[in-house]
Amino acid sequence: MPVGTTLYFCSLAAQPAGEAVRQWGTLGYPRRALRLHETATILTARHGGTVPADVDALLALPGIGPYTAAAVASFAFGQRHAVLDTNVRRVLARLVAGRARPAPALSAAERRLAESLLPAEPAVAARWSVAVMELGALVCSAASPDCAACPVAGGCAWLAAGYPEEPAAGRRSQRYDGTNRQCRGRLLAVLRGSAAPAARSDFDAVWADRAQLDRALDGLVADGLVHPRPDGRYALPGPTRQHEARASA
């Protein structure tokens, strides 16, 4: 793992959790910033600031699921693991099963199939996973696959069957304007934009619906993204227990 990565995690762990939320900006799903900070703190305390290569150790970190653990172990450490993102799943569904798209949920059978297709040599398997991911992103795309440019078109079950289509699962488009998610984003933007805590009037200035504002603010507090202060103002999360322990040592 590069030295720069170690320095990054150690530097992040040394900052209050709120600074991770501030730097996360408008990337969306701000709770991930808290998980990233928590992970940096654990890596610094238990692993010397380095990312472990073992999948089980990766899965023990906050916010790390099977896909991320497999991707890190494969792409950073050259190990043999099935890395199943949306693009890879689509390629395998078309190539092997002859289906236009994979099932909504990843099944154990699908994972076994992916693992059976991996090359035996770990380093080659890692490169293979990258190649299949890129194939799905650039050639075997969801809307307009370029089968003429596909290097495995000759063995594609979906192409051989004449591109059978399946009814897409109905998904209603979700509006954003006026939602609780937008309200939460506005409130966090107030806190990210200033080093000082915010008063309730600061939030009132960016969101007119008081009842919705109350719900959104309560949700942010419950998620640990906003901390109420004794003086009635609000702030981004402060130092964690680990930071407080280091400061008092």
N, C-alpha and C positions, 0 to 999 in steps of 0.2 A: 504494500500500500504506500503511495507516495508520501514523502515527508509533509508536503503541503496539506494533505488530507488530515494528518495528525494535528498539525498546527491549527487547522480550521476547527476541528472538534474541541480541542483544548481551549481555543479562544471563545468559541460559542458557549462552552460550559462555564466559563468564567464570568459570563454576562448574566444579568437577571433574565428570567423567562420572558418578561415583557419585551425585552429588546429583540428576541426572536420573532415575536408577534409584530413588532414595529417593522422589522426588516422584511418580513413576509409580504407586507404591502397588500396588493390586490390580487394575489395569486389564487385566492379562493380557499375554502375549507381551512380557516385559520387554526383550528385545533391541531392540524398537522404541524404547525409551528411549535406548539407546546410539546408534541411528541418528538419532534426533531431535537428540541432543547433537552428533553429528558434523556433521549438516546445519547446525545453528546456528553451529558453528565455521567451516564453509566459507562460509556466508552472510556472517558478520562479516568474514572475512579477504578474501573475493574480491568481495563484492557490497555492501559498506557496511552490512550488516545487513538489507538488503531482499531480498525474494523476487523472483527474475527472472520476467519475463513470458513468455519464450521457452520453448516446450515442450522443445526439446532441452536447454536449460540446466537445466530442472527435472528431466529424466530423468537428468541427470548427478549429481544429488544422491543421497546414500545412502538407500535404502529407498523411493525414489519410482519407481513404475511407471507404465504408460500411463494407467490410470484416474485416479490422483491427479494426474498432470501435466495431463491434459485438464481435470479438475475445477478445478484452481487457475487454469489459463489462461482457462477459460470464466467461472467464477463470480467470480474476483477481478479479472480484466482484461478481461472482456467479449469474448473471442475466439470464433471459430467452430471448435469441436472436438466430436466425438462423445464424450459422457460416458456410458460404458456400465457402470452398476452393475447389480445384480440386478433392481431394480425396472424400470429402463429396458428391460433385455433382455426381461423378461416382457411388458411392454406391447407391444413391437414384435413379439414372437413371436405374440401373440394377434391383434394388430391386422392385421398383414401376412401372416404365415405360417399363421395359423389353428391354431396349436399352443398347448396349455395351458401349456407352459413351454419355455424355451429349451434348447438343447443344453447339456450339462455344461460344455463348453469353448467359449470365444469363438473364432469362426472369422473368417478374413479376409473372407468373404462377408457375415457378419453386420455387421462393421464398415463395409464398403462400403455396405450397406443403410442403416445408421444415418446415415452421412455424407450419403447422397443425400437423406435426409428433412429435413436441417437447413435452415432458412431461409437465404437468401443473405446477409442483413445480419448481421454478427458479433454485434452487441448483441442483436438479436432471436433469433439462434440460441442465445445464452447463456440468455436467458429461456425459450426453448422447452425447453432441456435441463432446467432447473429444474422447469418445468411437467410434463414427462413423468415425471421422477423422483417428484414429488409425486403424480401420478396413479397410479403403480404402488404407492406406499406407502399411499395413503389410499383409493383406489377399486378399482383393478385389482389387488387383493391376491392373494397366492398361494392362500390357503385359502378365502376368501369374497368374491369380487369383487362389487361393487355395480354391476352393469351398468345398472340403472335410473338411476343418478346419473352415468353416464359420458358426458362430452360428445362422445366419438367412437364411441359404440356403433353408430351407423348405418353406419359403415364398417368395423366389426370383423369380420374373416374368421372368427375363432373363434366369435363369437356367431352369425354367419350359418350356420355349419356345425353348430350345435346343441351347442356345448361338447364337442367330442370329447376324451375323456380319453386320456392316454398312461400306460403303466405307469411308476410312479416307480422310479427306480434304487434298489435295495435298499441301505439304509444302516443298519448296526447302531448302536444307541445306545452311546455310549462312557462308561463309568463314570469317575468322578473320584477317589473315595475310594481311597486306597492306591496311586495311580499315581505315576510318576516326576514328572509335572507338579505334583501336589500336594506331593510332597516338595520339589521345587525351590522352590515358593512358600513353604513353611514356612521353608526355610533363608534365603531372601531377606528374609522378614519379620523374622527375628532380626537381620539386619544393618541393615534399615531402621529398626528400633525403637531403635537405640542409636547414638550418635556414635562409640563405641569399637569397635575390632575385636572379633571374636568368637573365642572358643576352641572347640576341637572339642567340649568338654563342653557348650557352649551349644547346639550342633546336636544332640548326643545327647539333650538334654532335650526336644526337640520331635519326634523321629522315632526309633522303636524299632528298625526294621530297619537294622542297621549296614551290611550289604552294599548295600542300596538307597541308603542315605545316601551311601556312598562314591561310587556311580555318579552320583548326582545332583550331588554336590559337584564331582566331576571334570568333569561336563558344564557346570556353571556357570562353572568356571574356564576351560574350553576356549572357551566363548562370550564370555569377557571380562566377564562380569557379576560375578564374584568374583575378588579378587586374593589369592593366598596371600602372607603376610608372612614374612620371615626368622625371626621369633620363633615361627613355627608357628601364629599366629592368621590370621584371614581378615578382609578388608575389602571394601567396595564399591570400584569402580574409582576410582583417584586421578586426579591431573592428567594431561592428555594431553601429548604432546610440545609442542604449541602453547602450553599453559599454562606449562610449564616454561621454554620459550624466552622467553616474556614476562616471567616472574618473574626470570630471570637477566639480562635486558636492562638 
